[in-house]
Amino acid sequence: MAHLRETSDKALKLLRTLPRVQIGNLRPNPNSKQNDKRGRAQHGGDKHGAGNKGSGQRQNFMRLGYETGNQPFYLRFPYEPYYKGHHLKRQYPPISLLQLQVLIDTNRIDISQPIDISTLCNSGLLKLKPAEMEYGFQLTDEGLDNFQAKINIEVQHASEAVIAAIEKNGGVIRTAYYDPRSLHMLANPKKWFEKGVPIPSRMLPPQDAVDYYTDPKNRGYLANPEAISQDRLVLAQKYGYQLPKIEEDSAYEMLTTAKDPRQVFYGLEPGWLVNIVDKTIIKRKQ
């Protein structure tokens, strides 16, 4: 307290010696006023700082990579194929188990229904941009030990540890491929339904993705269901947990709900038309 008292006394003593605030001693803040005049520039004002003659002085903006006649940078070095086709590679934005658990705890995701791309985008916190080569979400293992929800989720990529964490809680995970048009529909279903166009069929995966989505270890949607059931037991033995019996679960119907390989939305078949105004579904004739 004594120290604070000494400090306040010094401040009051300083204020007594300072002049009173008047119009004559008021000054603007430094650099608060800018001079609108151009000034003398680099050459006394005659060249305006643009140099001497040439295209640089005439605002003839050169194309990107042009070096005024010199050998350009991209031609001075040999061809490097490392990034060849990089702009065409499929991207999968990550979503962690921790984020998923937070979305569930805050009631942004209803776990009584199957979860897919549409559910994640409708949460309001996740976005998917198919125009930027984003082909879905990959589920990462951050928050692995704290994940406790029992869900039926469909993502595009998941590691072995993530699959084990979901199946340990009695849940089901599936990896599935969607073509760009289907991704646009899932990212914003309302915008698609407002067009009044029938739901198209989902395309099959390209050749380089067939192996992943037909592998039961990845829980691919094109894999053999019997092989997936067998691999579930193998994974439970590997990670040392008791595999819950889905058949005896009260949410058996929800956990076993799956899309057809050509289906885009849960409960809506290809060829059906959704009328938002009348709130009706026009089904295709058999």
Phi, psi and omega per residue, in radians:
M1 nan -0.636 3.134
A2 -1.102 -0.657 3.134
H3 -1.124 -0.727 3.117
L4 -1.144 -0.635 3.129
R5 -1.154 -0.728 3.109
E6 -1.114 -0.694 -3.139
T7 -1.136 -0.751 3.131
S8 -1.157 -0.654 3.103
D9 -1.107 -0.716 3.121
K10 -1.129 -0.676 3.133
A11 -1.148 -0.742 3.113
L12 -1.145 -0.677 3.110
K13 -1.114 -0.669 3.110
L14 -1.165 -0.691 3.130
L15 -1.123 -0.579 -3.140
R16 -1.179 -0.508 -3.129
T17 -1.474 -0.339 -3.102
L18 -1.372 2.635 3.132
P19 -1.269 2.805 3.101
R20 -1.256 2.642 3.141
V21 -1.274 2.057 3.137
Q22 -2.330 2.956 3.126
I23 -1.103 -0.555 -3.086
G24 -1.221 -0.451 -3.124
N25 -1.900 0.261 3.049
L26 -1.454 2.387 3.138
R27 -2.343 2.534 3.069
P28 -1.241 2.841 3.096
N29 -1.133 2.605 3.129
P30 -1.031 2.390 3.092
N31 1.093 0.317 3.104
S32 -1.393 -0.381 3.107
K33 -1.898 2.175 -3.137
Q34 -1.828 2.420 3.119
N35 -1.403 2.151 -3.109
D36 -1.350 -0.234 -3.101
K37 -1.333 2.633 -3.089
R38 -1.244 -0.554 -3.089
G39 1.470 -2.927 -3.042
R40 -1.476 -0.260 3.132
A41 1.062 -2.708 -3.016
Q42 -1.453 -0.603 -3.060
H43 -2.035 0.759 3.095
G44 1.248 0.255 3.086
G45 1.705 -0.194 -3.071
D46 -1.381 -0.563 -3.129
K47 -1.792 -0.131 3.118
H48 1.043 0.446 3.109
G49 1.327 0.231 -3.090
A50 -1.740 0.031 3.134
G51 1.623 -2.972 -3.037
N52 -2.000 1.884 3.075
K53 1.042 -3.074 3.084
G54 1.445 3.075 -3.076
S55 -1.206 -0.410 3.135
G56 -1.163 -0.467 -3.135
Q57 -1.530 -0.289 -3.041
R58 -1.810 0.270 3.119
Q59 0.961 0.616 3.038
N60 -1.566 1.462 -3.013
F61 -1.171 2.152 -3.047
M62 -1.396 2.713 -3.132
R63 -1.167 2.780 -3.120
L64 -1.147 2.223 3.134
G65 1.685 -0.203 3.131
Y66 -1.391 2.287 -3.072
E67 -2.096 0.779 3.050
T68 0.915 0.766 3.058
G69 1.741 -0.317 3.113
N70 -1.257 2.834 3.046
Q71 -1.123 2.103 -3.056
P72 -1.110 2.820 -3.108
F73 -1.090 -0.707 -3.062
Y74 -1.311 -0.107 3.053
L75 -1.876 -0.232 -3.121
R76 -1.334 -0.306 -3.061
F77 -2.060 2.647 -3.109
P78 -1.162 2.853 -3.106
Y79 -1.208 2.303 3.126
E80 -2.060 1.895 -3.055
P81 -1.451 0.222 -3.071
Y82 -1.068 -0.713 -3.082
Y83 -1.671 0.252 -3.110
K84 -1.129 2.184 -3.138
G85 1.280 0.222 -3.105
H86 -1.121 -0.607 -3.121
H87 -1.288 -0.125 3.135
L88 -1.822 -0.040 -3.095
K89 -1.314 2.504 -3.140
R90 -1.295 2.337 3.134
Q91 -1.897 2.540 3.135
Y92 -2.268 1.701 3.131
P93 -1.009 2.394 -3.081
P94 -1.424 2.552 2.936
I95 -2.382 2.178 -3.032
S96 -1.526 2.840 3.052
L97 -1.128 -0.518 3.084
L98 -1.137 -0.799 3.095
Q99 -1.077 -0.732 -3.131
L100 -1.113 -0.698 3.119
Q101 -1.154 -0.657 3.108
V102 -1.144 -0.729 3.108
L103 -1.086 -0.640 3.120
I104 -1.250 -0.741 -3.112
D105 -1.176 -0.507 3.130
T106 -1.621 0.199 3.069
N107 1.076 0.496 3.025
R108 -1.517 -0.248 3.094
I109 -2.297 2.288 3.123
D110 -1.627 1.955 -3.087
I111 -1.432 -0.027 3.057
S112 -1.403 -0.076 3.098
Q113 -2.154 2.687 3.080
P114 -1.075 2.564 -3.087
I115 -1.889 2.272 3.054
D116 -2.443 -2.880 -3.112
I117 -1.051 -0.728 -3.133
S118 -1.069 -0.710 3.125
T119 -1.130 -0.734 -3.117
L120 -1.186 -0.689 -3.139
C121 -1.251 -0.597 3.132
N122 -1.282 -0.138 3.074
S123 -1.173 -0.366 3.119
G124 1.541 -0.109 -3.112
L125 -1.961 -0.194 -3.131
L126 -2.136 2.453 -3.141
K127 -2.249 2.556 3.082
L128 -2.168 2.293 -3.091
K129 -2.073 1.537 -3.138
P130 -1.083 -0.480 3.137
A131 -1.157 -0.338 3.125
E132 -1.808 0.536 3.077
M133 1.102 0.548 3.050
E134 -1.643 2.035 -3.011
Y135 -1.857 0.390 3.123
G136 2.268 -2.919 -3.067
F137 -1.960 2.581 2.967
Q138 -1.975 2.373 -3.088
L139 -1.625 2.089 -3.096
T140 -1.761 2.929 -2.995
D141 -1.642 0.250 3.071
E142 -1.204 2.260 -3.052
G143 1.399 0.467 -3.062
L144 -1.075 -0.740 -3.037
D145 -1.348 -0.313 -3.084
N146 -1.752 -0.011 -3.115
F147 -1.390 2.205 -3.039
Q148 -2.277 0.016 -3.030
A149 -1.423 2.601 3.049
K150 -1.825 1.878 -2.975
I151 -2.326 2.859 2.962
N152 -2.061 1.777 -2.989
I153 -2.131 2.557 3.097
E154 -2.176 2.046 3.100
V155 -2.180 -3.073 -3.100
Q156 -1.811 -0.333 3.119
H157 -2.729 2.423 3.120
A158 -2.699 2.519 3.121
S159 -1.469 2.992 -3.121
E160 -1.137 -0.674 -3.134
A161 -1.147 -0.643 3.111
V162 -1.175 -0.745 3.116
I163 -1.063 -0.736 3.138
A164 -1.143 -0.665 -3.126
A165 -1.135 -0.656 -3.130
I166 -1.319 -0.743 -3.131
E167 -1.255 -0.422 3.083
K168 -1.131 -0.576 3.128
N169 -1.492 0.069 -3.130
G170 1.568 0.220 -3.127
G171 -1.617 3.139 -3.131
V172 -2.300 2.364 3.092
I173 -2.209 2.547 -3.108
R174 -2.504 2.426 3.056
T175 -1.857 2.325 -3.047
A176 -2.472 2.645 3.127
Y177 -1.793 2.472 3.049
Y178 -2.282 2.381 3.086
D179 -1.330 2.889 -3.058
P180 -0.987 -0.678 3.139
R181 -1.146 -0.717 3.100
S182 -1.143 -0.597 3.121
L183 -1.168 -0.688 3.079
H184 -1.071 -0.662 3.135
M185 -1.185 -0.750 -3.103
L186 -1.264 -0.577 -3.124
A187 -1.194 -0.544 3.127
N188 -2.562 1.392 -3.084
P189 -1.089 -0.646 -3.098
K190 -1.075 -0.729 -3.139
K191 -1.097 -0.642 -3.140
W192 -1.247 -0.764 -3.107
F193 -1.141 -0.516 3.125
E194 -1.191 -0.318 3.102
K195 -1.245 -0.410 -3.103
G196 1.262 0.607 -3.114
V197 -1.946 2.444 3.097
P198 -1.050 2.634 -3.130
I199 -1.255 2.150 3.136
P200 -1.381 2.978 3.086
S201 -1.426 2.566 3.087
R202 -1.326 2.446 3.141
M203 -1.400 2.683 3.076
L204 -1.324 2.750 -3.095
P205 -1.156 2.702 3.076
P206 -1.189 3.029 -3.013
Q207 -1.088 -0.641 -3.089
D208 -1.349 -0.125 3.130
A209 -1.950 -0.033 -3.095
V210 -1.139 -0.734 -3.093
D211 -1.082 -0.651 -3.101
Y212 -1.216 -0.771 -3.037
Y213 -1.481 -0.051 3.020
T214 -1.836 0.029 -3.115
D215 -1.574 2.145 3.130
P216 -1.149 -0.428 3.110
K217 -1.138 -0.517 3.097
N218 -1.598 0.046 -3.077
R219 0.979 0.745 -3.140
G220 -1.141 2.546 -3.094
Y221 -1.283 -0.187 3.083
L222 -1.801 0.080 -3.113
A223 -1.387 2.834 3.123
N224 -1.228 2.182 -3.120
P225 -1.028 -0.626 3.115
E226 -1.148 -0.672 3.103
A227 -1.176 -0.598 3.101
I228 -1.161 -0.740 3.124
S229 -1.077 -0.691 3.120
Q230 -1.198 -0.692 -3.125
D231 -1.239 -0.461 3.058
R232 -1.085 -0.719 3.108
L233 -1.183 -0.697 3.132
V234 -1.110 -0.724 -3.130
L235 -1.191 -0.638 3.104
A236 -1.139 -0.681 3.091
Q237 -1.197 -0.620 -3.128
K238 -1.172 -0.732 -3.094
Y239 -1.653 -0.054 3.004
G240 1.273 0.816 3.059
Y241 -2.332 2.764 3.130
Q242 -1.491 2.095 -3.100
L243 -1.278 2.083 3.116
P244 -1.144 2.590 3.122
K245 -1.523 1.978 -3.124
I246 -1.202 -0.535 -3.095
E247 -1.086 -0.503 -3.108
E248 -1.677 0.046 -3.112
D249 -1.396 2.550 3.120
S250 -1.210 -0.417 3.129
A251 -1.741 0.610 -3.083
Y252 -1.058 -0.716 -3.108
E253 -1.120 -0.718 3.122
M254 -1.194 -0.726 -3.079
L255 -1.197 -0.467 -3.113
T256 -1.688 0.044 3.112
T257 -1.242 2.243 -3.130
A258 -2.524 2.700 3.124
K259 -1.508 2.677 2.965
D260 -1.261 2.607 -3.139
P261 -0.972 -0.367 3.110
R262 -1.763 0.018 -3.047
Q263 -1.610 2.506 -3.120
V264 -1.797 -0.856 -3.100
F265 -1.903 2.608 3.015
Y266 -1.183 2.261 3.078
G267 1.416 -0.034 3.140
L268 -2.153 2.141 -3.108
E269 -1.535 2.704 3.046
P270 -1.054 2.408 -3.110
G271 1.695 -0.256 3.091
W272 -1.353 2.695 -3.134
L273 -2.156 2.248 -3.120
V274 -1.791 2.111 3.099
N275 -1.766 1.873 -3.091
I276 -1.250 -0.637 -3.080
V277 -1.127 -0.882 -3.128
D278 -1.514 -0.121 -3.123
K279 0.970 0.883 3.131
T280 -2.288 2.819 3.091
I281 -2.133 2.114 3.126
I282 -1.674 2.015 -3.085
K283 -1.614 2.671 -3.141
R284 -1.356 2.437 3.097
K285 -1.229 2.451 3.137
Q286 -1.299 nan nan
